[in-house]
């Protein structure tokens, strides 16, 4: 596979294709690298596999020898990307952005070689701007051009509010391209407008306009947009067992897209898998995903654990056993699940319990206030389909 095929595999938009071919040829003749830009706004603390679609393309480009430039949008995150938004988005504070930044590079490092990745916060240049600089930047685009964006057009037709600051977001993302002299920028299909603004600003600043590559957005496990708030995502930091188990709940109709966008399997092999039994194909997808983030042995072990638990109806062989400081009058089940780390909060534990997702010693318990007394021997707690712990 040549560099053009590597860069454009699964791409939806390639603007401009001929220019990309010429730049690749020129870079090869000069033993040079293309500067490939990708922006990540830390608008939430965690990344999921939906974000990794672009990260995996960057990884392939990096392995082909090109320079990846990762823009951590701490300045743009405070504006909020209006892409796909049907209402005014709350602005994040600097403190909220900083909290979200803590894990971003660590999570990106699960896909990219960060020792070979150039990383910039866009506050490097935006924090030094004076108000007259902001006005000068704003003067590089017209209101009519901004209203060409379908998101804004739809919101105006629906009578939804549009903040003036939202018009600045595409200009800020485009100015990032100017500052790092981007040759190629990649993003999801919802980012095309922002990427094109980058081309326009580069031309106005006397730079060669960047190539714009967009890639499909994958839906979550339930068919809706992948989002942690919907509970339909697979986080990059989740365990191999969790990843595998969630993939097994995926709808058969989207497996082809997930295989293409989230694995490096050859197209012929993907076609053969999809032509066979859906469960076998899904298990292979789950194993490949878990193996990428946790290693081949972990992926295989996650598949075997799932088979034992759900096909053979056996319990996992590696259930952790923990000691809990038990109050003399017992502890409510929702609090216990939270304290054991099975749920991030007692409210989330409560919802899972009420939905019949928690078992004590193999028996479903639907009362979040049920008081669990100190057990005489380790008590098996099952939370959801894949989380087990023995507590004493």
Secondary structure, DSSP 8 states (H G I E B T S, - for coil): --HHHHHHTTEEEEETHHHHHHHHHHHHHTT---EEEEEE--SSS--BHHHHHHHHHHHHHHHTT-EEEEEE-TTGGGT---TT-SS------HHHHHHHHHHHHHHHTTTS-GGGEEEEETHHHHTT--HHHHHHHHTTS-HHHHTTSHHHHHHHHTT----HHHHHHHHHHHHHHHHHT-SEEEEEGGGHHHHHHHHHHHHHTTS---EEEEE---B-TTSSB--GGGT---BTTS-HHHHHHHHTTS-GGGHHHHHHHH----HHHHHHHHHS-HHHHHHHHHHHHHHHHH-HHHHHHHHHHHIIIIIS----TT-EEE-----TT-EEHHHHHHHTTSSSSHHHHHHHHHTT-EEETTEE---TT-EE---SS-EEEEETTTEEEEE-
